[in-house]
Amino acid sequence: MQCRRSLLSLATLSSALLQPPASAAAGTQGTLPGPDLLPDTSCTTPGKAVDEKGFLRIGGIEQWVRIKGGSCAKPVILVVHGGPGNPNTPFADNLFKAWEKDFTIVQWDQRGAGMTFGRNPLTDDEPLVLERLRDDGVEVARYVAQRFGKQKLILMGGSWGSVVGVYMVKAKPELFCGYISSSQLVNESGRASYDATLALARAANDTDSIAKLEALGPPPWTNPRNPGILRRVMRKHEGLRTEPAPKSWWVYAPEYTTPKAEADYTAGEDYSWLQYVGMKGDGIGSKIDLYKLGPKFDLPFYMVQGQEDLMTMPEPSKRYFDFVQAPRKEFVLVPRTGHDPNQPMLDAQYRLLRERIGDCR
């Protein structure tokens, strides 16, 4: 999933990097001191609600984690955000409020993103490594499982997060009851997305978008701004064919509305996006190829795909789904849905959670 603020940042690609707050403190996972660090208390009262946000020592740095649910005894969902660099944590209460009666929702800002970036700013010459994010995610999963007394969690990943999610379940399938991917990114398919978007622009006689895309020419590109230009045109034409998400979803949580938090979020997006596209089209996005990881998954695998998605298009996602070998699997094509989340997408995810893997303990 990608949040609203990212849509502006992809075009600006500013390089502002901020220093961590003076309150940043070292420690060990689960025992970190400080008012903005998560506690290390287990779920001893099954009906007790949980509503926490703070830092954990993950992968050698302090990373921001958000946990919320109506009962700490309920199954736990770990959400891997997209981007890279687009945490859902600013909108966590809005997006998943209806799920909290049945699940505990855990989200974290990946290194290079959001609050975690603000705590641990990176410069453009420090690489963002997919395997490092995978290991961070596994460490978050282990912490949460131990914290809430679970043998396994449910894993969800969208867009870029669907790549990190695949890497996580490939590495440690025993930690998860099942994996739900949305807007599954399989490998770099910029040419197909460009061609499909240009065709829609021509069919709509959208002269402004046609001019922009023809000026870019088809990928591959060496200008890191070009993917952001294409994405904005994609969103325009997805918007004409999809059900919009409620505006209330995109109201920021208070901790994300401070000047520093806003600057950290934008700086993290810009850093992560440059790492993804590269300065010459040679970023980590160009190297993604999930087929190389092999077809076998040792857990149920579910894929939710927007029918109108122009960024991770239905055809390559379905081909990869057909390639996957899993104990159980299901492909859900969602009408009136594009790349970004909307109510039909969340409804499809929730159905899978309730009917397929909701009894995860």
C-alpha positions as CSV (number, residue, x, y, z in Angstrom):
1,M,0.0,0.0,0.0
2,Q,1.1,3.5,-0.6
3,C,-0.1,6.6,1.3
4,R,-1.2,9.9,-0.1
5,R,1.9,11.9,0.9
6,S,4.1,9.7,-1.2
7,L,2.4,10.8,-4.4
8,L,4.0,14.2,-4.1
9,S,7.3,13.0,-2.9
10,L,7.9,10.7,-5.9
11,A,8.2,13.8,-8.1
12,T,10.2,16.1,-5.9
13,L,12.8,13.5,-4.8
14,S,14.3,16.0,-2.4
15,S,17.4,15.0,-0.5
16,A,16.8,16.6,2.9
17,L,18.0,14.4,5.7
18,L,17.3,15.2,9.4
19,Q,19.3,14.3,12.5
20,P,17.8,11.9,15.1
21,P,16.2,13.4,18.2
22,A,18.3,13.9,21.2
23,S,16.2,11.4,23.1
24,A,17.3,8.5,21.0
25,A,18.7,5.8,23.2
26,A,20.4,2.5,22.8
27,G,19.2,-0.7,24.5
28,T,18.1,-4.2,24.0
29,Q,14.9,-5.5,22.4
30,G,12.0,-5.6,24.9
31,T,13.8,-3.8,27.7
32,L,14.5,-0.4,26.1
33,P,14.1,2.6,28.5
34,G,12.3,5.8,27.7
35,P,8.7,7.1,27.3
36,D,8.6,6.4,23.6
37,L,9.7,2.8,23.7
38,L,7.3,-0.2,23.7
39,P,6.9,-2.1,26.9
40,D,7.7,-5.7,27.4
41,T,4.5,-7.0,28.9
42,S,2.9,-10.2,27.8
43,C,-0.8,-10.8,27.2
44,T,-2.0,-12.1,30.6
45,T,-5.6,-10.9,30.5
46,P,-7.2,-12.2,27.3
47,G,-9.9,-9.6,27.0
48,K,-7.4,-6.7,27.5
49,A,-7.2,-4.2,24.6
50,V,-3.8,-3.2,23.3
51,D,-3.0,0.3,21.9
52,E,0.7,1.0,21.7
53,K,3.2,2.9,19.6
54,G,6.9,3.3,20.1
55,F,10.4,2.0,19.3
56,L,11.9,-1.4,19.5
57,R,15.5,-2.5,19.0
58,I,15.3,-4.3,15.7
59,G,18.3,-5.2,13.5
60,G,20.6,-3.1,15.7
61,I,18.6,0.1,15.5
62,E,15.4,1.5,17.0
63,Q,12.5,1.0,14.7
64,W,8.9,2.4,15.1
65,V,6.2,-0.2,15.8
66,R,2.4,0.4,16.1
67,I,0.2,-2.3,17.8
68,K,-3.5,-2.1,18.2
69,G,-6.4,-4.5,18.8
70,G,-9.5,-5.1,20.9
71,S,-8.1,-8.1,22.7
72,C,-4.5,-9.1,23.1
73,A,-5.6,-12.7,22.8
74,K,-6.8,-12.4,19.2
75,P,-4.8,-13.5,16.2
76,V,-2.1,-11.1,15.2
77,I,-1.6,-9.6,11.7
78,L,1.8,-8.2,10.9
79,V,1.5,-5.6,8.0
80,V,4.5,-4.9,5.8
81,H,4.2,-1.5,4.2
82,G,4.9,-0.5,0.6
83,G,6.9,2.2,-1.1
84,P,9.6,1.5,-0.3
85,G,9.4,4.3,2.3
86,N,5.5,4.6,2.7
87,P,4.5,3.4,6.1
88,N,0.8,2.9,6.8
89,T,1.3,3.7,10.5
90,P,0.0,7.4,10.1
91,F,-3.3,5.9,8.9
92,A,-3.4,2.7,10.9
93,D,-6.4,3.6,13.1
94,N,-8.4,4.6,10.0
95,L,-7.6,1.8,7.7
96,F,-8.0,-1.2,10.1
97,K,-10.4,0.1,12.8
98,A,-13.1,-2.4,11.8
99,W,-10.6,-5.3,12.0
100,E,-9.6,-4.6,15.6
101,K,-12.5,-6.6,17.1
102,D,-11.1,-9.8,15.5
103,F,-7.4,-9.2,15.2
104,T,-4.4,-7.4,16.8
105,I,-2.8,-5.3,14.0
106,V,1.0,-4.7,14.1
107,Q,2.8,-2.3,11.7
108,W,6.3,-1.0,11.7
109,D,8.2,1.7,9.8
110,Q,10.9,-0.1,7.9
111,R,14.5,1.2,8.1
112,G,14.7,4.1,5.7
113,A,11.0,5.1,6.3
114,G,8.9,7.2,8.6
115,M,9.7,7.4,12.3
116,T,12.4,4.8,11.9
117,F,14.2,7.0,9.3
118,G,13.8,10.0,11.7
119,R,15.5,8.0,14.4
120,N,18.2,6.6,12.1
121,P,18.6,8.9,9.1
122,L,20.5,7.5,6.1
123,T,22.4,9.2,3.3
124,D,22.0,8.3,-0.4
125,D,25.3,6.4,-0.4
126,E,24.0,4.0,2.3
127,P,22.2,1.2,0.4
128,L,18.8,-0.1,1.3
129,V,19.1,-3.8,1.2
130,L,16.1,-6.1,0.7
131,E,17.6,-8.9,2.7
132,R,18.2,-6.6,5.6
133,L,14.5,-5.5,5.6
134,R,13.5,-9.2,5.4
135,D,15.6,-9.9,8.5
136,D,14.1,-6.9,10.3
137,G,10.6,-8.1,9.5
138,V,11.4,-11.6,10.9
139,E,12.7,-10.0,14.0
140,V,9.6,-8.0,14.5
141,A,7.5,-11.1,13.9
142,R,9.5,-13.0,16.6
143,Y,9.1,-10.2,19.1
144,V,5.3,-10.0,18.5
145,A,4.8,-13.8,18.7
146,Q,6.7,-13.9,22.0
147,R,5.0,-10.8,23.4
148,F,1.5,-12.1,22.7
149,G,2.1,-15.8,23.3
150,K,1.5,-16.8,19.7
151,Q,3.1,-19.7,17.8
152,K,2.4,-18.0,14.5
153,L,1.2,-14.7,13.0
154,I,-0.6,-13.8,9.8
155,L,1.6,-11.8,7.4
156,M,0.2,-9.2,5.0
157,G,2.3,-7.2,2.4
158,G,1.2,-4.8,-0.3
159,S,3.2,-3.4,-3.3
160,W,6.8,-3.1,-2.2
161,G,5.7,-4.8,1.0
162,S,4.6,-7.8,-1.0
163,V,8.2,-8.3,-2.0
164,V,9.5,-8.0,1.5
165,G,6.7,-10.3,2.6
166,V,7.6,-13.0,0.1
167,Y,11.2,-12.9,1.3
168,M,10.1,-13.2,4.9
169,V,7.8,-16.2,4.4
170,K,10.4,-17.9,2.2
171,A,13.0,-17.4,5.0
172,K,10.9,-18.4,8.0
173,P,7.6,-20.0,7.0
174,E,7.2,-21.6,10.4
175,L,6.5,-18.1,11.9
176,F,3.3,-17.6,9.9
177,C,-0.1,-19.2,9.4
178,G,-0.5,-17.7,6.0
179,Y,0.5,-14.9,3.7
180,I,-1.8,-12.4,2.0
181,S,-0.2,-10.3,-0.7
182,S,-1.9,-7.3,-2.4
183,S,-0.7,-5.5,-5.5
184,Q,2.0,-8.1,-5.8
185,L,5.2,-6.8,-7.3
186,V,7.0,-9.7,-9.0
187,N,9.7,-8.1,-11.1
188,E,10.2,-4.8,-12.9
189,S,7.5,-4.5,-15.5
190,G,7.7,-0.8,-16.4
191,R,7.3,-1.2,-20.1
192,A,3.9,-3.1,-19.8
193,S,2.7,-0.4,-17.3
194,Y,3.8,2.4,-19.6
195,D,2.2,0.9,-22.6
196,A,-1.1,0.2,-20.8
197,T,-1.2,3.7,-19.3
198,L,-0.5,5.4,-22.6
199,A,-3.2,3.3,-24.3
200,L,-5.7,4.5,-21.7
201,A,-4.6,8.1,-22.1
202,R,-5.0,7.9,-25.9
203,A,-8.4,6.2,-25.6
204,A,-9.6,9.1,-23.3
205,N,-8.0,11.7,-25.6
206,D,-6.0,12.9,-22.5
207,T,-3.6,15.1,-24.4
208,D,-1.8,16.3,-21.3
209,S,-1.0,12.8,-20.2
210,I,-0.2,11.7,-23.7
211,A,2.4,14.5,-24.1
212,K,4.0,13.6,-20.8
213,L,4.3,9.9,-21.6
214,E,5.5,10.4,-25.1
215,A,8.1,12.9,-23.8
216,L,9.4,10.3,-21.5
217,G,9.4,7.5,-24.0
218,P,9.2,3.9,-22.9
219,P,11.4,2.5,-20.1
220,P,14.1,1.6,-19.2
221,W,15.1,5.1,-18.1
222,T,18.1,6.6,-16.5
223,N,16.3,9.7,-15.1
224,P,15.0,8.9,-11.5
225,R,12.2,11.3,-11.9
226,N,10.5,9.5,-14.8
227,P,8.9,6.7,-12.7
228,G,7.2,9.3,-10.6
229,I,5.8,11.1,-13.6
230,L,4.5,7.8,-15.0
231,R,2.9,6.9,-11.6
232,R,1.0,10.2,-11.4
233,V,-0.5,9.5,-14.8
234,M,-1.3,5.9,-13.7
235,R,-3.1,7.2,-10.7
236,K,-5.1,9.6,-12.8
237,H,-6.4,6.9,-15.0
238,E,-6.8,4.3,-12.2
239,G,-9.0,7.0,-10.5
240,L,-11.3,7.1,-13.5
241,R,-12.0,3.4,-13.3
242,T,-11.9,2.6,-9.5
243,E,-13.9,3.3,-6.3
244,P,-12.1,6.0,-4.4
245,A,-10.9,5.4,-0.9
246,P,-12.7,7.5,1.8
247,K,-11.0,10.8,2.5
248,S,-11.2,10.0,6.2
249,W,-8.6,7.2,5.7
250,W,-5.9,9.8,5.0
251,V,-6.2,11.7,8.3
252,Y,-2.8,11.5,9.9
253,A,-2.3,10.2,13.5
254,P,-1.2,13.1,15.7
255,E,2.4,12.0,16.1
256,Y,2.8,12.3,12.3
257,T,1.6,15.9,12.1
258,T,4.6,17.6,13.8
259,P,6.9,19.5,11.5
260,K,9.7,17.1,12.3
261,A,7.6,14.0,11.7
262,E,6.4,15.4,8.4
263,A,10.0,16.2,7.3
264,D,11.2,12.8,8.4
265,Y,8.5,11.1,6.5
266,T,9.2,13.0,3.3
267,A,13.0,12.6,3.6
268,G,12.5,8.8,4.2
269,E,10.3,8.5,1.1
270,D,12.9,10.4,-1.0
271,Y,15.8,8.3,0.3
272,S,13.9,5.0,-0.2
273,W,12.5,5.9,-3.6
274,L,16.0,6.9,-4.9
275,Q,17.3,3.6,-3.6
276,Y,14.4,1.8,-5.4
277,V,14.8,3.4,-8.8
278,G,18.5,4.3,-8.7
279,M,20.1,7.3,-10.3
280,K,20.5,5.5,-13.6
281,G,17.6,3.0,-13.5
282,D,19.8,0.6,-11.6
283,G,18.2,0.6,-8.1
284,I,16.9,-2.3,-6.1
285,G,13.7,-2.3,-8.1
286,S,15.5,-3.3,-11.3
287,K,16.9,-6.4,-9.5
288,I,13.6,-7.8,-8.2
289,D,12.7,-11.2,-9.6
290,L,10.6,-13.4,-7.3
291,Y,10.8,-16.3,-9.7
292,K,14.4,-16.8,-8.7
293,L,13.3,-17.7,-5.2
294,G,11.5,-20.8,-6.5
295,P,7.9,-21.8,-6.5
296,K,7.5,-23.6,-3.2
297,F,5.9,-22.0,-0.2
298,D,5.4,-23.9,3.0
299,L,2.3,-22.0,4.1
300,P,-1.0,-20.9,2.5
301,F,-0.6,-18.1,0.0
302,Y,-3.3,-15.7,-1.0
303,M,-3.2,-12.9,-3.5
304,V,-5.5,-9.9,-3.7
305,Q,-5.2,-8.0,-7.0
306,G,-6.9,-4.8,-8.2
307,Q,-8.4,-5.4,-11.6
308,E,-7.5,-1.8,-12.7
309,D,-4.0,-1.8,-11.2
310,L,-1.5,-0.2,-13.7
311,M,1.6,-0.5,-11.6
312,T,1.5,-4.2,-10.6
313,M,-0.8,-5.3,-13.3
314,P,-3.1,-8.4,-13.0
315,E,-1.5,-10.4,-15.8
316,P,2.0,-10.7,-14.3
317,S,0.6,-11.1,-10.8
318,K,-1.6,-14.0,-12.0
319,R,1.3,-15.6,-13.8
320,Y,3.3,-15.6,-10.6
321,F,0.4,-16.9,-8.6
322,D,0.1,-19.8,-11.0
323,F,3.8,-20.4,-10.6
324,V,3.5,-20.6,-6.8
325,Q,3.2,-24.0,-5.1
326,A,1.5,-23.8,-1.7
327,P,-0.6,-26.1,0.6
328,R,-3.5,-23.8,-0.1
329,K,-3.8,-20.7,-2.4
330,E,-6.4,-18.4,-3.8
331,F,-6.3,-15.5,-6.3
332,V,-8.8,-12.7,-5.8
333,L,-9.3,-10.2,-8.6
334,V,-11.1,-7.1,-7.2
335,P,-13.2,-5.0,-9.6
336,R,-13.1,-1.2,-9.3
337,T,-9.7,-1.4,-7.6
338,G,-6.3,-0.1,-8.7
339,H,-2.9,-0.2,-7.0
340,D,-3.7,1.8,-3.9
341,P,-6.0,0.5,-1.2
342,N,-9.8,1.2,-1.3
343,Q,-12.8,-0.4,0.4
344,P,-13.2,-3.3,-2.0
345,M,-9.5,-4.3,-1.5
346,L,-9.8,-4.2,2.3
347,D,-13.1,-6.2,2.1
348,A,-11.3,-8.9,0.0
349,Q,-8.4,-9.0,2.5
350,Y,-10.8,-9.2,5.4
351,R,-12.8,-12.1,3.9
352,L,-9.6,-14.1,3.4
353,L,-8.5,-13.3,7.0
354,R,-11.9,-14.4,8.4
355,E,-12.6,-17.4,6.2
356,R,-9.1,-18.8,5.4
357,I,-6.5,-18.0,8.1
358,G,-8.4,-16.1,10.8
359,D,-7.9,-18.9,13.5
360,C,-4.2,-18.3,13.6
361,R,-2.8,-19.0,17.1
